[in-house]
């Protein structure tokens, strides 16, 4: 199984279009510090890839990844579908960008599918352009998307946090946000991708403990970072993201995991880790933890 890191930024990217914070200003001055919205691509069989989350940057992410570019046929694409971890705008706005395809395969929990249909009306919007088909992603067991493939996906519920547009929808408290436990059936190797973690439930703990590689929410360095930056009165945990450092931080949890590789993704523009020279990188390296870099390919 091959996994390519397509993006590593939280909502808005780095730089964010309307932000002049230190991280965004540095990214404008040094293009190498720019980060696209967090996403990965997983090779399910030779030449067939699934993109995890359809970000606003999805077209650029495909173009900058040789394996995802179309060909040899005029409209032949190696992208077999999109797996969604939640219904947030920064993880779903890329779906309309894929409307030129004759058909579009989306894999998501029933809750996420319902939110996108009722809250954003995506089914209705895309219907005149591309046939949108869905496969349910569940916590009950793994989903093998095609008999030709050797990679299976299983949802791990991590949060009941709704997107703002869905706050008033008459829906139950289902699996609004999940991590993905992705397993290669041939080798038995697995990866957990958890770009948004509001809590650390036992199911997530078990999945992470069993994985060979983990890529986890690193939105904020510490809990007070959002308030300190001046753009909100909420803390990191109040915004639905466990911070990296501090008494309730995730770094110590990641340090104890047996996984060969442990990485952070989904960095906010205020996170000091967007600066490659920040001491936090050395602190994490001392714990055996990396910050994911875009374009990185992981083979399991």
N, C-alpha and C positions, 0 to 999 in steps of 0.2 A: 504494500500500500504506500502510495506517495501522497504527501500533503504539501500544498504550496500556500504560503502566507500571502494573501492578496492585499491586506490592509490591516492597520493596527490602531486606528484612532477611534475615539468615541464620537458621538453625534456632533456634526459640524466639521469634523476633520481638523487637521493642523496644516496651515492656518485656517481659522474659521473666518468666513467672509466679512463679518461685522465686528471682529475682535482685534484689539490692539494690545492684548496682554503680552507679557514678556515672551512666552512660548510662541505665540503667533508672529510677533515682530521678528523673532530670531529665524523662524521658518521662512519668512518672506526674504530675509537677508541671505539665508543659507538654504537653498532649495533642497539640499540633501537631508534637511530636517523635516521636510514635509511628510505628512502621513495621510493616507487614504483611510476611508471608513473600514472598520474591522471586518474581515472576511477571510475565509480559507477556501481552497478547492481541494477536493478529494478524488483521487483516481480510483474508480470502482472496478474497472477492468481496463485492459490496454486500450487507450484512446477514448475512454468514456469517463467524463469528469462531472462531479456534482459541486456546484458552488454553494457554500453555506452562507446564507443571507444575501439578499439582493440589495446592495447599497446604492446610493446615488452615484457612486463611482464605478459601477459594474462594467460599463463599456470600456473605460480606461484600464480597469483591472484585467479584463480579458485581452485587450490589445498589448499590454505589457507582459503577458505570460505566453510564451511561445506555444506551450501545450494546449492553450485554450483558443488559439486563433482558428478561424474557419479554414476548410479545405480538406481534401483536394477538390471536392465538388464545389460548385459556385455558391451554394447555400448549405453546405455540409458543415456542421459544428460539432466539436467534441463535447460541448456542454449538454449533458443529458437531462439536467434539471436543477432545481434550486431547493435546498433544504432550509427551512426557517426555524430559528430558535425562539422567535417571539414575533409580535405584531407591531413593534416600534417602527416609526417612520424611517429611521436611519438604517433599518434592516429590510425594508420592503419597498421603498420608493424606486428601486431599480427594476422592479417587475415590469412597469410600463416601458422601460428602456429595451426590453426584450421582445416587444410586440411584433417585430418583423418576422419572428419565427412562425412557421405554420401551426405549431403547437407548442405549448409551454407546460412543463410538468413541475408542479410545486408539491413539496412534502412538508406537512406541518401538523400540529395538533389540531383537533376539532375546534378548540377554543380560538386559536389563532386564525384558522380559516373563517370561522364565523365572524370574527371581528373585522377581518379584511373585507368580507362580503357586505356586512351590514354597516360598518363604520366608514369604510373608504369606497364601498361599492366597486371593488376591483373586478369582480366577476363580470359585472355589467359593462364597465369601462373597456375591458380588454376583449370582450366577446366579438366586436366587429373586426378585430385585428388578428387575434390568435386564439386558437382553442385552448382554454385553460383547463387542465386536468389536475386532480388532487389525489394524493395518497396520504392516508392518516398515519401520523407519527405518534406512537403510543409509549407509555411507560410500562405496559404489560409485557412486552417482549420485543425482540429486534425485528426490524423491517428490512427484508432483502428486496430491493427495488426492481431487479431484473434477473432472470435465471442465468444470464450471461455473465453476471457480476459476482465478485467474491467479497464485497464489502457490505456490511449491514449496519443499520443505524438504530439506536434506541434512545428514547427521550428520558431525561432525568429531571423531574420537576425541581426548580430552584426558587421560584417566586410567583406570587399571585399579583404582582404589580401590573396594572393596566396602562396602556398608552393613554395620553391625555384625551385623544379624540374618542376613546372608548369608555371614558369615565362614567357616562350616563347610560350606556347600553344596558338593556335588561338581559344580562347574561350571568351565568353562575361563576363561581370562583374556581375555574378549571386551571389547566396548565397554561398560564399566560406566558411564562418564560421558562425555558428548559435549557439544560446542557445536553450535549450530544455525546453518547458513548459509541464510538465508531470502531468496529472490529473487522479485521481481515480474517476471513474464515479459513484461509489456507495456512497462515502462519500462527494464528491465534493472538497476534499482536493487536493492541488497541490504543486508541487516543481518546481523550476527553476534551471537548471544546466547550468552554463555559464563558462566553463573553460578557455576561451580565449576571452577577451573583449578589442577591440581596440577603441571603442567609446561607447557612452551611448545613442542610438537612442530612440525616443519616444516609439517604440514598445517594447523595452526591459524594459523601465521604467514602462509601463503599466503591463507587465507580472510580474515583480518583485513586484509591488504594490499589485497584486492580489494573490500572492503566500503565502502559509503557511510556507514554508521553502525555503531558497535561498542558493545556493552554487556557489560562484563567483570566478573569476580569481584573484588570489593573487600572481602572478608570482614575482613581484618586490615590495619591501617595499616603495621605492621612485623613482622618475623619473631618478635621476642621478646614481642609483645603478649600472647599467651595465657598464657605463663609469668608475665609481670609482673602480670597481673590476678589471679593466685593460684588459678585454677580448674583448672589442669592443669600438668604438667611438660613438655608437648610444645610445640614451636614451631609457627608458622603452617604452614611447609612440612611439618612432621611431621604436621600434621592434614589435609594435602591441599589447601592453599590458598597460592598464591604471594602474598606481601605486596605492598602498594602501593609503599612506599618502601624505601630501602636498596639495597645493591649488587645484590641479586637481585630487586629490586622491578619491578613491571610498569609503573609510571608513565612511566619513560623509554622503554619500548617503545611505549606508547600515544602518547606525544608525537610519535614519528616516523611514525606511521601517516598515510596520506593522507585518511582518512575525515573527512567534514565535521563529524561529531559523534562524540565519544568519551566514554563515561559509565561510571561504576562503579555496581555494584549488589551485593546480597547482603552488606550490612554487618552485622557482628557487634555485639552490644550493648556490647562493650568497645571498639569502634572509636571513636576520638575524633571521627571525621567525623559521628557521629550528633548531635553538637553543631553547629548551623549557624554558630556563631561561631568555630569552631576554625580556627586559622591554616592547617591543611591544605587547607581549601577555597580559600583565596587562592593557596596554592602550586600546587594543581592548575589553577586558573583561568589562572594564568600560563603553564601548559603547554598550554592549550587543552582541558582535561579537566574534565568536570562530574561531580557526584554526582547520580544519577538521583533525581527527585522523583516521588512517587506521584500518579497522575492525569495525568502528562505524556503528551501525544499527539505522536508523531513521524510526519510524513508524508514518504514517499519516492516 
